Amino acid sequence: MPGQDDMSAREDRDVRRFETCGRAWIGVLRHVWAAGEAGLEDGGPIIEGPPLLFEICSLSWEDPILREYGDRARLVRRAQERTRRAVRGRFWPRLHDLQGHDQIRWVVDLLRARPWTTSAWISLTIPGEPADGLPALTALSFRIRGYRLIMTAMFRSQNVHRAYLAYIPLREVQVQVADELGLPPGPLRVFVDVPHVHVGDVERVASVLASVPEPNAA
């Protein structure tokens, strides 16, 4: 039977790696563009790609690819929001006050007590809630490996045309937990079960992919 090192090596080969958020964005767009098929979701017709697992090493609102090809107005607005102490972010209620539970505090306390644990998982869904209220981000996993805090964000579905607008705030959640534990953050790992592009955005996606050279994912 395979040993732990063999399993870790196989897992590493299955994870695509990108140095920056901008490179990850382009890589995910190319993934859907190359392997996607016609599909349908609540918002209308889509191009649906296969499930995808990847890591991002560096994330910033100042990412040159995002500033050049992303939605500049939204990028500026999101970056400004993060500088206002009163703004808690769209995920804040489900992370810090889900039915009265501060899930991030629970994660920090658990990892302090049991740094080796694989149980530091939290859900952002509520059993029985209406389907149209179900968040795209369904769960976060935290684990300490190699003296770094690794976080995995799991999306049930994601419109990858503007996915970067979710990744950078998630990095801030990871950094917050890492700081509480006195550890450096590792890469942000992301799993998307249904990565897709809306048919109405196809021309804009094609223009971006034609303008950016093929990214080098490790």
C-alpha positions, -999 to 999 in steps of 0.1 A, spaced: 0 0 0 12 35 -7 29 54 22 21 89 34 49 104 14 36 87 -18 0 100 -11 13 136 -4 33 135 -36 3 124 -56 -19 151 -40 8 177 -49 7 166 -85 -31 170 -86 -29 207 -74 -22 234 -99 -1 262 -85 0 299 -94 23 326 -81 -2 354 -82 -40 360 -81 -39 374 -116 -22 343 -129 -47 321 -111 -76 340 -126 -62 336 -161 -55 299 -155 -90 292 -143 -105 311 -172 -84 290 -196 -95 258 -178 -131 266 -184 -125 279 -219 -106 248 -230 -126 221 -213 -160 237 -207 -193 225 -221 -227 242 -226 -247 242 -194 -274 260 -175 -277 275 -140 -302 297 -122 -288 328 -138 -290 315 -174 -268 297 -199 -232 291 -190 -200 274 -202 -193 248 -174 -158 235 -168 -147 204 -149 -140 207 -111 -107 224 -103 -82 224 -74 -55 250 -73 -32 271 -50 -23 308 -51 8 320 -34 4 358 -35 -28 378 -35 -31 416 -37 -56 443 -49 -25 458 -67 -20 427 -89 -8 440 -123 -29 415 -143 -60 423 -124 -54 461 -126 -49 458 -164 -77 433 -174 -100 431 -144 -130 452 -135 -112 483 -123 -142 500 -107 -150 469 -86 -113 464 -77 -111 500 -65 -143 497 -45 -133 464 -29 -99 477 -20 -114 509 -4 -138 488 16 -110 468 32 -95 501 45 -127 510 64 -128 494 98 -166 494 99 -168 472 68 -167 435 78 -169 419 43 -196 397 27 -185 365 45 -183 380 79 -217 370 93 -213 334 84 -178 332 96 -182 351 129 -219 349 138 -235 318 122 -265 311 145 -246 327 173 -213 309 167 -180 326 160 -165 300 137 -132 317 132 -126 319 170 -135 281 172 -109 274 145 -82 294 163 -89 277 197 -89 242 181 -56 247 163 -40 262 194 -50 231 214 -44 205 186 -21 220 159 -19 186 141 -57 183 137 -75 179 104 -108 188 121 -106 226 117 -134 227 91 -162 252 92 -194 253 71 -210 284 57 -243 267 49 -274 263 71 -293 230 69 -327 236 53 -321 271 41 -337 281 7 -316 271 -23 -316 306 -36 -299 318 -4 -271 291 -5 -237 308 -6 -213 299 -34 -186 295 -8 -197 265 13 -168 256 35 -133 266 48 -106 242 60 -76 252 81 -46 231 88 -10 236 100 16 220 78 53 228 76 48 255 103 25 274 80 -13 278 80 -29 264 49 -65 273 41 -88 256 16 -119 274 3 -146 252 -12 -170 267 -37 -200 247 -49 -201 269 -80 -183 300 -92 -185 324 -120 -148 326 -127 -151 357 -148 -148 378 -116 -136 351 -92 -106 372 -80 -130 395 -62 -136 365 -37 -101 352 -35 -84 383 -21 -109 387 8 -104 350 16 -67 355 18 -74 382 45 -94 356 65 -64 332 62 -40 359 73 -62 368 103 -62 332 116 -25 328 109 -17 360 129 -38 347 158 -17 315 158 16 333 153 23 315 121 30 327 85 2 319 60 9 293 34 -8 293 0 -45 298 -4 -60 265 -18 -92 267 -37 -116 240 -49 -144 249 -73 -169 221 -81 -186 239 -109 -163 266 -124 -182 285 -152 -185 315 -173 -218 331 -182 -225 331 -220 -231 368 -218 -195 373 -207 -179 351 -235 -167 380 -256 -150 398 -227 -134 365 -215 -121 358 -251 -106 393 -252 -88 389 -219 -74 355 -228 -62 368 -262 -44 397 -245 -25 377 -218 2 352 -226 -2 316 -215 4 316 -177 31 293 -162 14 271 -136 38 249 -117 
